[in-house]
Every structure is written in C-alpha cells, then in structure tokens.
Amino acid sequence: MIVPMKKVSLVITGDKKQETLKKLRKLGIIHIEITEGSGERLEELKEQISLLESAVFITGKSKKSEVKELTVSDALSAAKEIVSLEDEKKACQAEKTALIAELDRLKSWGDIDPRKISDLSEKGIDILLYEMPKAEYEALGENVKTVRLDTNKSSVKFLIIKSGAEGENEILDSLSGFRLELPQISTSETEQKIAELNSQIKTTEEKISSYAGCVGGMKKAVKAIEKEIEFEVYATGMADELLSSDEKRNVSVAYFTGYIEAENLDRLKQTAKANSWGLLAEDPCEEDNVPTKLKNNKLVSLIYPLTDFLGTVPGYFEYDISGWFLGFILIFFGIIFGDGGYGLLICAAAAIPIVKSLVSKKPVSPAFLLVGLFGLSTILWGTVTCTWFGLTPEQLPEWLKSLSIPVISNVYGDKIWYPFWTGGEYGLTTAQNLQIFCFTLALIQLTVAHIKGALRNRKSIKILGDIGSILQLFGIYYLVLSLVVNAEVFSFGLVIGGIPVGTVSLALIGIGFCLSFIFSNYEGSVVKSVLSSLKNIVSVLLGVVNVFSDIVSYIRLWAVGLAGAAISATVNELAGPLLGNFLFMIIAIFLLVFGHGLNMILNVLSVIVHGIRLNTLEFSSHLDMSWSGHKFKPFNEQID
C-alpha cells in the first residue's frame, strides 16, 4: 500500500533556522521540499565531495590493503594527497609521452647532441641538418653545397655548413621546410630522462596504492558530507520573510513545506508545540509533489530490489502494484528463461549467499530471495513444459516427462489437440496452446488493471467506463485468438452450448466501446464526458487498436522463450558429438558452459526488455500509471 501522507508547513523565526533543522533532523520523520540552496559553505562542501570521489576513483584501481578508519578531516587530507600524487603522475606521463615522441622523431638520425652542434657554431662552424625527398635533393644543383649523410629509397639526409656566400640566405630560406629542428637535449639524455620518469611514475603509483585502505573511509566521508549538504540546502533554501526592521535588529520568519506520514503527525505536533513553531497540516492534493512511501508484507516487499534498480516509483495518487508486479514478473521470468535446468542453476546461485547469511546470523538480502523465487518460477515452467538444459524429450527420464502438462509439453510437440467444440475436425498445436496461454495472461493482467480502476471509481458512474474497458478486453481477446492463433478453432461462427461465441465477442467490443466512449471522461456530467470523447475521437478509436496490440504484445513471452530454447538445443547439438571423444571433451565442456552461459545472459536482458515492459508499459498504461513518483526521504541523522 501507499502510506498516507500529510502536507505540513512549518513557520519559525528567521534566527532559529539552524537550531530548528537540527531538531527536525534528530526527529527524522519529515520529508522537506527544498531542492536548492546557496552560499559559499555549500559550494565548499560540494568541492569536498568532488575531491573525495576523485580520490576514491583513483585509489580504487589500486590493490587492497589494510582498511583504515578515518574521520572526515583525515579522509579529506588523504584525498588531497591522492589527487596531488595523481596530478604528479599525469605530469610525468605527459612529459614521458613528449620525450618518446621526440625520440621517434629523431630515431633515424642516430644519437644527436645539440650541445656539440652549438659548440661548433661558437667556433664559427654553423651546421644545419636537413631531410628531404630524394628527387628534390637531386634537383638542388651545384649551387647548394651539401654533405650527404644517409640515403634511403625515398629520402636523403644531409647537412649544410654555412659559408656566408652571397645568396646563401635565400637558398637556406627555400629549404626551411626540410630543416631538422634540433632537440633540447641529446638522444642519450632523453632516454635517461624517460627511465627516470618511469621510476618516478612507479614510485607515485606505489604511494597511491598505499592509500587503498582509505577507500572505505573516504566513501563514508562522502556520505557524511552529503548529509551536511542536505542540511545546508535546507538552511539556505528556506524561504524568508522580513517582518520589521529597526536599528537594533531585523525581525523575520522562515518557513518551508514538507510531507510526513499521517501516523507521525502527532509527534510533529508535540515537537512544534514544545519549540513554539507554527505548524499547518493538511491533506495533499494532486497539484502537490507528494513523495511516495510503500509499505507491504515481507513477501511483496521482495520486489523492491528490482523496482529500486529500475528507478520506478508510483506517484502518490497512483496505484501500488507491488504485489501484482511481483506475481506477474515471476511468471514472465519463468516463461522467458523457460528451462528448468537454468532454474536449478539460478536457485543454486541464490542459495549460496542465503546460506552464508543464515550461518553468520545476518539478515538475508531481499535481492537474493527474489533471485531464488525467479529460479523456482523457472523450474516450475521447465517442469510443466518438460524443458531441461535444451535436451530432447527422448534424453529425459520418464518420471520427469510425466510431470509435464500434455497440451504445452515438449513431449507431445508434434501432437494436434482437438478442442471438444471442433468435433475432431480442427486442432491446435503445442505452440498454439502456448500462444493461447500468453494471451490469457494478457487478458488476466489487463483485466486486473481495469478492475482496480473500477474499484477506485465505485462511487461514481465513471465505473461504467471501466466496465466497458473490461468488456472490450474479453471481446478483443477472442478476436486475437481467431486472427493470430487459429481461425478455424476460434471462428466467428462458433456456437458452444447454444451461445454464438463469435457474435458475443463482437457485441462485447461494441458495447464496451460505447460505455467507454460515454463514461470514461465522466466528471459530473455525461454530456461533457461525451463531448470530451468527441474532441479526442482519433485517440478513442486508436484506443481499441491499442487494446488489440497490447494483448498481442504478450506473444513476446512465447517468442523469446522459443528463441532461448532453440539456442540451448543448438549448443547441445554442437557439443554432443565432441563428448564421445576424450581429447575433445574439454572443448565440448567449454562450449556447453559458454553457450548456455551466454544464453542465460541473453535471457536476463530479455526479462529486462520484455518481461518488465509488460508490467511498466502495457499493464501500467491500462492503469493510467506514469510512474511519476519520487521516494519519501525523511530528513534524519542516519547515514545510508
């Protein structure tokens, strides 16, 4: 359920902001609606967070060492040192990169010492080094006196000794593009400098690694400073109102709005009375940005790790579908994975941390319990369909095959099933039966959505619109069976027990559409409701098409499960022949582990893409849910 909230407004004197916030933080029951603050202190705290996070990122790459407990001050000092060392390391790496590039530029020239060339220049011998394409060198002619140093297929290295002859400068200017720029230091000194930088980088990395034990302390410091930021945001973001001003002092009031669980309102009232705070409490309205807090039993609460991972929070005025979400995602997961063998592996993976927690007498993480349920769901589906590690029914024991449900079991994959109303003339394959199962899931889940809507509107004739939607669902469900599954078995001329099923389905669609058209937008006036539907006639008509597509969308469960089964069977076929040969057995085992492991990873992605989509899109759209909520986070002293 969504916990009932109260909207509260608190008024205090302007000089008691800090004091009041400290008391509210200690009380720990109010969600304050202030999102922005200002001031130098706030900026300073944000810079500290940035510093610590940078240090954690840098040190996190180091090997683990003894864990150290740190105060916030010590953590900041360590972070500054780590970031300084990292900057020093980066500077060394940049210098090293530049020197290596310089060596690459000069490597074809051998060992060049610019000081020796400079010494010759001081003695009146100016030497200039050049490298140019061979063809252009040969075209220089006799006017340019050069000393050839080296020649290869494409270029020539040479030097020119300046003589001061007339016209020499013009010639040298024309060759400036080919002149070698001398390095700052000799090649041997460059190599020595690179070695020194490598040593310095290594020493710096070792110093950074020595702080690995501080990572946990720095992470705790981040959370502690985040609490300070929260406090500062509330303190500086609180609205102020100046009441009067004189020579001695300014009189002002500060106020803010927040939300509190209805059951905790009396505690806040008592605290407000004891501290002379002004307090106004009222029921929130749909225009308010009310936070959402969910409260369910332990079983339903197992879905929270998944919804937290997805970041999905229902709006305060929407529905809490946690129980339905859990129930249907378990079914969807089982169908998509589809293999009882995979379910056993999932259960085994979940059992290890669960047993460890029980042995150490620590609370069991809900995430592991949820994974265990996913495994059980997969085992159940694998059992009823007789699907185990992609093996064929012939490879499975009889007792395992006997546990499956015939109409959807792989054991009877080629058999045709004849519903009683066809008289043995038309039948359904196992694949078609699985499709019918998926469409029936759609009918159930989407009907649940509209029943919830009907219950919400039970005191209004708007409920007729929800009833109309349910009638449309049932009519379109039969339409899907006829158009998608088998037109002969589910014909529109079908009569069972004197009831014209096809005609009734079309009537349900028509009657349901009319009821939805007239009453879905009802807000006190039928005429206004009809006019509203007429204004959006295109959307209303598309709504019928959307119902059809929403039901058909559930076939993705069967299709994805079928793809996974095909992959596992293919892996077995590839590895099977290799198992008979001892020399190739290792390759076969690797192929089996890799193939089935990859298939399980793909199935996880399929659950996220398809299974969760059916809950958060198709199901939610029929509930008119937009998942627009945000979590209730009371202002407290607790560091998460």
PEQUIHU-V632124 format. One record per run of one state. SS is the DSSP state (H for helix, E for strand, C for the rest). FROM is the first residue (numbers start at 0). TO is the last residue. Records with the same first field share a line. If there is no record, write none. Layout:
SS->FROM-TO + FROM-TO
This chain:
C->0-0 + 2-3 + 27-28 + 32-38 + 59-70 + 109-112 + 122-125 + 138-145 + 151-153 + 161-166 + 174-174 + 179-185 + 209-210 + 237-237 + 245-248 + 275-276 + 282-290 + 292-292 + 294-298 + 310-320 + 337-338 + 359-364 + 385-391 + 395-396 + 402-404 + 408-408 + 412-415 + 417-418 + 422-426 + 428-428 + 456-461 + 485-493 + 496-497 + 519-524 + 535-535 + 553-553 + 579-580 + 622-629 + 631-639
E->1-1 + 4-12 + 29-31 + 126-132 + 146-150 + 154-160 + 178-178 + 238-244 + 249-260 + 277-281 + 291-291 + 293-293 + 416-416 + 427-427 + 494-495 + 498-499 + 630-630
H->13-26 + 39-58 + 71-108 + 113-121 + 133-137 + 167-173 + 175-177 + 186-208 + 211-236 + 261-274 + 299-309 + 321-336 + 339-358 + 365-384 + 392-394 + 397-401 + 405-407 + 409-411 + 419-421 + 429-455 + 462-484 + 500-518 + 525-534 + 536-552 + 554-578 + 581-621
